[in-house]
Amino acid sequence: MVKILHLSDIHMGSGFSHGRINPETGLNTRLEDFMGTLGRCIDRALAESVDLVLFGGDAFPDATPPPYVAEAFASQFRRLAERQIPTVLLVGNHDRYSQAQGSASLCIYRTLGVPGFVVGDSLHTHRIATRNGDVQVIALPWLSKSTLLTRPETEGLSLAEVHELLLDRLRVALEGEIRQLDSNVPTILLGHLMADKARFGAERYLAVSKGFTIPLSLLIRPEFDYVALGHVHKHQNLNPTNDPPVIYPGSIERVDFSEEKEEKGYVMVEVERGRATWEFCPLAVRSFQTLSIDVSDAEDPQAVLIATLAKKPIADAVVRLSYKIRPDRLDAIDLNGLREALSPAHSYTIQPELVSQLAKPRIPSLGIGRSIDPLEALKTYLENREDLKEIEADLLAAARELLTVDN
């Protein structure tokens, strides 16, 4: 039985706008978050004495990270090399240089000859010796149109035709790798791709180059004992039969607010020929909180905002406060007071949303064409105005008096 840690989509160096500079280190606190989270993944690999680590691609937001970000990434993976734990680094779409076909930032690990490290930048099967036996890993990096096709081959074809031609090429290439496998050795497909049954995460906004969607049927093969995927930031198993498991571990940190509700983590796997068991391991990561508050009808909008913030779990969170307010009530908001209320947060943004009084939705029971007693209409209106509750009785009394005046 070979024990494996499968993680993906680190994106170290992302989300600096959601952090601040740590005066003690000079680093952005969000970089420190990503460094800490990756460190906990490596800690687990070392503590469990795993036989193999599989990284599913997208080390950084792009292929040219600042040197100090690249060093932070390398400092964690170096710990695996020091403990002689074989590691496969798969090339994702964010790892490829846009101006150099076939090159990728992760190739430096192969150039430097880091012991036990394999860089998966082409479709190729790697036989890896581990402490508990050999494993075959088919590396399937991010593929673009130009990877499999030449320009003359695509001239005059529709997008659908190009997509089908790409899949045909991939089927042939993948079949060539499968036919060379040793049927007695556990086999893992490690791919950075968009499977057709996957549910999107933030990568739909992060992608800088377009690949193509791969049908799940191409990944579920009896020759594969485990399918380790990267690219989609939402953890999911695409094959509920687990024969084989087809797993996206998801990203290890929240990149932005589109991942606010997503659990983050990595996957521990035990694999042998013909069987694999796996477990998703959640990571404690920084909370993102979106607070949308409507104070357009509030008598004291500032008080409502402060009271609402006091009830929310914003401590150490990345907070996005959005409040609806009428233009004529903007002066009632004390921004310094809001900043003070938000001070427990790790970072925050404040965004007022101006609403027009003319755009207010109608109360259904007061719709056009309905015949209704004026006093009943006022009662219905007041029932929908929380800010007028204290003077509701006075308003109704005044209305009765006006309605009884003899014109």
C-alpha positions, -999 to +999 in steps of 0.1 A: +000+000+000+015+034-011+005+064+009+001+097-010-006+133-002-025+150-031-028+188-032-033+214-059-039+250-069-017+268-043-017+301-061+009+315-037+011+353-041-027+357-047-050+380-029-026+407-018-054+432-019-071+413+009-041+416+032-018+442+047+019+445+053+032+428+084+056+454+099+076+426+116+083+406+084+077+432+056+055+406+039+018+408+029-003+390+055-021+371+028+012+357+015+019+346+051-015+329+051-007+309+020+028+301+033+013+288+066-014+267+049+011+251+025+034+245+055+006+226+072+002+204+042+039+196+041+038+190+079+012+163+074+032+147+046+063+145+069+043+135+100+026+106+081+058+097+063+040+096+030+056+077+001+047+103-026+034+138-029+013+148-060+009+185-068-019+191-093-006+224-108-009+262-105+018+271-080+014+309-085-011+333-100+012+334-131+045+320-143+067+349-132+062+353-095+084+377-076+116+360-063+105+362-026+072+344-035+090+317-055+114+312-026+085+308-001+070+281-023+104+264-027+112+265+010+083+243+018+088+217-010+125+216-001+115+199+031+102+169+010+135+166-008+153+167+025+133+137+037+137+120+003+099+119-004+093+117-042+072+146-055+055+152-088+050+188-098+024+190-125+023+221-148-010+240-147-023+268-169-009+295-145+025+278-146+031+282-183+049+312-198+026+329-222+054+340-246+074+307-246+056+277-260+062+246-239+081+263-210+069+266-174+080+281-142+082+248-124+107+234-149+134+250-128+131+221-104+141+197-132+169+220-144+184+221-109+181+184-106+162+184-073+165+148-060+132+129-062+113+157-080+095+151-113+081+179-133+051+170-154+051+194-183+042+169-210+019+139-214+042+112-201+043+082-178+067+083-149+076+052-129+084+063-094+101+042-068+088+047-033+096+031+000+065+009-004+069+000-040+067+015-075+039+037-087+031+047-123+021+084-127+007+095-160+013+133-161-014+152-180-005+189-178-027+218-189-033+214-226-042+242-250-051+241-286-016+248-298-002+219-277-020+193-298-027+210-331-010+232-356-026+263-371-031+248-406-051+219-390-076+243-375-081+267-404-117+269-414-130+247-385-157+258-361-150+258-324-169+226-319-149+209-347-116+221-332-127+208-297-136+174-312-102+172-330-084+181-298-102+153-279-094+128-307-057+137-304-058+134-267-075+100-268-048+087-291-020+101-270-034+089-237-041+054-252-005+052-262+006+058-226-019+033-212-007+005-235+028+008-221+017+005-185+029-024-162-004-040-152+011-051-119+020-016-107-005+009-092-013+036-117-023+072-111-035+098-137-024+132-125-041+159-146-046+196-146-078+199-166-115+209-167-136+178-165-171+181-180-189+170-148-170+193-125-185+222-106-167+255-111-148+274-085-129+307-088-106+294-116-132+305-141-122+341-133-085+333-128-078+315-161-055+334-184-055+309-212-084+287-225-081+250-226-109+226-233-133+205-214-124+168-211-152+142-208-152+122-176-154+090-196-118+097-207-107+096-171-126+066-157-105+037-170-099+003-154-061+009-158-063+038-134-064+032-096-067+069-087-072+100-107-056+131-091-068+163-106-061+200-104-075+233-118-110+234-102-108+251-068-139+234-053-132+200-037-152+172-053-152+136-063-165+131-098-169+094-096-192+083-067-185+047-074-148+053-065-137+030-092-115+048-096-118+079-074-116+110-096-107+137-071-102+175-072-088+184-038-095+220-045-073+250-037-056+251-003-066+288+004-094+311-005-083+332-034-112+357-034-148+361-024-160+337-050-146+310-027-162+324+004-183+293+011-159+267+000-140+243+023-103+241+016-079+212+021-059+184+006-064+146+001-047+117+017-047+086-005-037+049+000-034+031-033-025-004-044-031-022-077-069-024-082-079-003-052-076+032-037-090+048-005-089+085+001-098+111+027-104+148+023-085+167+050-099+202+057-076+231+064-083+260+088-080+290+065-089+326+069-126+334+068-142+356+041-174+374+051-198+393+028-222+415+047-251+430+028-272+453+049-303+473+038-306+505+057-325+524+030-356+526+053-338+529+086-344+559+108-309+557+121-288+538+094-256+542+113-270+526+144-284+497+124-250+491+107-230+492+139-255+469+157-254+444+128-216+444+126-214+437+164-233+404+159-212+391+130-181+369+133-157+394+116-127+390+139-096+382+117-118+378+087-116+394+053-148+414+053-168+430+024-194+454+038-221+465+013-250+486+025-281+500+007-289+535+014-309+564-001-288+593-015-304+618+008-293+597+039-256+594+030-247+621+055-261+600+083-232+575+078-201+581+099-173+563+080-149+566+110-175+549+131-178+520+106-141+517+104-139+514+142-166+487+142-147+468+115-114+471+132-114+435+145-114+423+109-082+413+092-091+436+063-122+452+050-139+472+022-169+494+026-192+499-004-224+520-002-251+510-027-274+540-035-310+531-040-337+553-054-370+559-036-387+555-069-373+520-073-389+507-041-409+475-046-447+478-042-464+462-013-486+436-030-517+444-011-514+480-022-511+472-059-525+493-087-562+485-095-571+474-059-599+492-040-588+497-004-599+519+025-574+548+030-570+539+067-564+502+059-539+513+033-520+533+058-520+504+083-506+481+057-480+506+047-469+511+083-467+473+089-439+473+063-420+502+078-399+491+108-384+526+112-419+541+119-430+516+145-425+540+174-448+566+159-473+542+142-501+549+167-497+587+164-498+585+126-529+564+126-546+588+151-537+618+129-550+599+098-584+592+115-587+629+125-580+640+089-605+615+075-632+627+098-628+664+089-660+677+072-649+691+039 
